[in-house]
Amino acid sequence: MQGPLHGGDNAWDIKDLPLWIFAGVLALIMQRIISIALAALLFGLVFGCTNEDPDSGSTPPVLLAASLRSMQSSESARAQLQAAGWSGWRTIESPPPHPLKGRPTLEVLAVETDGVDLAVPGTLRLEFLGNRLMATWFYPKDLERYTSALKEQTRKSPEESTSVKYGTDYQHRDYVLFEDVRLRKELDDWIRKYS
């Protein structure tokens, strides 16, 4: 009887047994690796797909003054305000043309416009961080009437990431500040690190 175990051309030697065992074990390991990789890929496809903008950092926008939402671009906010009858678009602060050496660029844009929020006329200051609306400062002509109207709105209980503050600025103008605290923290962290 001729065959691999009994001699002949197709015979193998017992010395080759460790090589065959190694090849078999290697094949099993490769099958497991491929199975795990396919499972991870399917998991990522099923649970990793969302409709969120990857650049937004998965942070939903929050409501600010004049029905604006944080994270809006300056172009989007301007178009929304113009459609609502706000006039003028005055740049108060703009990013420097050349960043300072050794620091990443900090793009802060501040503009003002005039209009009406909650039936109270006033001036609205918008602050953008990296072309994302971070805060609105509304300077109402009648603070008492505005805060009364504000309390009647749903904004009286701001969203978790919204900060609402009342105050008077250095020019003795009363304001109501609506701010996305996540973007403010980002700005404060940059200032602490690079100032």
C-alpha positions in Angstrom: 0.0 0.0 0.0 1.5 3.2 -1.2 0.5 6.8 0.1 1.7 9.6 2.1 2.0 7.5 5.3 3.5 4.5 3.7 6.2 6.0 1.4 6.2 6.8 -2.3 6.4 10.1 -4.1 3.8 11.9 -2.0 5.2 10.7 1.3 6.0 13.2 4.1 8.4 12.8 6.9 7.6 13.0 10.6 10.1 15.9 10.8 7.6 17.9 8.7 4.9 17.5 11.4 5.7 20.7 13.3 5.6 22.7 10.1 2.1 21.3 9.3 0.9 22.0 12.8 2.3 25.6 12.6 0.6 26.1 9.2 -2.7 24.8 10.6 -2.6 27.0 13.7 -1.7 30.0 11.5 -4.7 29.3 9.3 -7.0 29.2 12.3 -5.5 32.5 13.7 -6.0 34.2 10.3 -9.6 33.0 10.2 -10.3 34.5 13.6 -8.6 37.8 12.7 -10.7 38.1 9.5 -13.9 37.2 11.5 -13.1 39.9 14.1 -12.2 42.5 11.5 -15.5 41.8 9.6 -17.5 42.0 12.8 -15.8 45.3 13.7 -16.5 46.7 10.2 -20.2 45.7 10.4 -20.5 47.2 13.9 -19.0 50.4 12.7 -21.3 50.6 9.7 -24.4 49.9 11.7 -23.7 52.0 14.8 -21.3 54.5 13.5 -23.4 56.1 10.7 -25.1 59.3 11.7 -26.5 62.4 10.0 -24.4 64.7 12.2 -21.7 66.9 10.7 -18.4 65.5 11.7 -16.9 69.0 11.9 -19.5 70.0 14.5 -17.9 67.8 17.1 -21.3 66.2 17.6 -22.5 69.2 19.6 -26.0 70.2 18.8 -26.7 73.9 18.5 -28.5 75.8 21.2 -31.0 78.7 21.0 -29.6 82.2 21.3 -31.2 85.7 20.8 -33.2 86.6 17.7 -34.0 82.9 17.0 -30.4 82.2 16.1 -28.7 79.0 17.0 -25.1 78.5 18.1 -22.8 76.8 15.5 -24.4 78.8 12.6 -21.9 80.3 10.2 -21.7 84.1 9.9 -23.2 83.8 6.4 -26.2 81.8 7.6 -26.8 84.1 10.6 -26.6 87.2 8.3 -29.1 85.7 5.8 -31.5 84.7 8.6 -31.4 88.2 10.2 -31.8 90.0 6.9 -34.8 87.9 6.1 -36.3 88.8 9.5 -35.8 92.6 8.8 -32.5 93.3 10.7 -30.4 96.0 9.0 -26.8 96.8 8.9 -23.9 94.4 9.4 -21.0 96.2 11.1 -17.8 94.4 11.8 -16.6 95.2 15.4 -13.8 92.6 15.6 -12.2 90.5 12.9 -9.5 87.8 12.8 -5.9 89.1 12.4 -4.6 88.8 8.8 -1.6 86.8 9.9 -1.5 84.5 13.0 1.2 85.0 15.5 4.2 82.7 15.4 3.9 79.7 17.7 0.2 79.9 18.1 -2.6 78.3 16.1 -5.0 80.7 14.5 -7.8 82.0 16.6 -10.6 83.3 14.4 -13.0 85.5 16.4 -15.4 87.7 14.4 -17.8 90.1 16.1 -20.5 92.0 14.2 -23.5 94.2 15.2 -26.8 94.7 13.5 -30.0 96.5 14.3 -33.5 95.1 14.5 -36.3 93.7 16.8 -36.3 90.7 19.0 -39.4 89.7 21.0 -41.1 92.9 19.8 -38.4 95.1 21.4 -36.0 97.1 19.1 -32.3 97.1 19.8 -28.8 96.2 18.6 -27.6 92.6 18.4 -23.9 91.8 18.7 -22.9 88.4 17.3 -19.7 86.6 18.2 -18.3 83.8 16.1 -15.5 81.5 17.0 -14.0 79.7 13.9 -17.1 80.8 11.9 -19.5 79.2 14.5 -21.9 81.5 16.3 -20.8 81.4 19.9 -22.8 84.2 21.6 -25.3 86.9 21.0 -25.5 90.1 23.0 -28.8 91.9 22.7 -28.9 95.6 23.7 -32.6 96.3 23.9 -33.9 99.9 23.9 -36.2 98.8 26.8 -34.5 96.2 29.0 -37.5 95.8 31.3 -39.9 95.1 28.4 -37.4 92.7 26.8 -36.8 90.7 30.0 -40.5 90.5 30.6 -41.1 89.2 27.0 -38.1 86.8 27.5 -39.6 85.3 30.6 -42.8 84.5 28.7 -40.8 82.6 26.0 -39.4 79.1 26.3 -36.0 80.8 26.6 -36.8 81.4 30.3 -35.5 77.8 30.9 -32.4 77.8 28.7 -31.0 74.6 27.2 -28.3 72.9 29.2 -25.4 74.3 27.1 -26.8 77.9 27.1 -25.8 80.6 29.5 -28.1 83.6 29.8 -26.8 86.7 31.6 -28.0 90.3 32.1 -25.7 93.2 32.6 -24.4 96.6 31.7 -21.3 97.0 29.5 -18.5 99.5 29.8 -20.5 102.0 27.7 -23.3 101.8 30.2 -25.6 99.9 27.8 -27.9 97.2 29.2 -27.6 93.8 27.5 -28.8 90.2 27.7 -26.1 87.7 26.7 -27.0 84.3 25.3 -23.9 82.1 25.0 -23.1 78.5 24.1 -20.9 77.5 27.0 -19.1 74.8 25.1 -17.8 77.3 22.5 -16.9 79.7 25.3 -14.9 77.0 27.1 -13.1 76.3 23.8 -12.2 80.0 23.6 -11.2 80.2 27.2 -9.0 77.1 26.9 -7.2 78.6 23.9 -6.6 81.9 25.8 -5.2 80.0 28.8 -2.9 77.9 26.7 -1.6 80.6 24.3 -1.7 83.9 26.2 
